Amino acid sequence: LQSNIGQFLAFFIGLAALGAATYCIINGFEWSGSILGIGGLTGLVTAFIKGRDSQEKDLEEKRPRSKR
């Protein structure tokens, strides 16, 4: 549950950063917009990768282990 909430919030923070980047670039602040855009995309990618890894770990813990 916490992983899903974290992903959800990271997604909206990333979207806000991309929106701010777009606004900056449209209004002539290309460097600031580029930095915000790269940071926003990096945050989104990181959130989804960590969320996926967390879900895989949860599934691995829930799988029954076979005894040999």
CORMO-V34244 format. One record per pair of residues at least 24 apart in sequence whose C-alpha atoms are under 10 Angstrom apart, sorted by the first residue. I is the first residue (numbers start at 1). J is the second residue. Records with the same first field share a line. If there is no record, write none. Layout:
I=J  J
This chain:
2=51
3=47  48  50  51  52  54  55
4=47  48  51  52  54  55
5=51
6=47  48  50  51
7=44  46  47  48  49  50  51  52
8=47  48  51
9=44  47
10=40  43  44  45  46  47  48
11=40  41  43  44  45  47  48
12=40  44
13=40  43  44
14=38  39  40  41  42  43  44  45  47
15=40  41  43  44
16=40
17=41  43  44
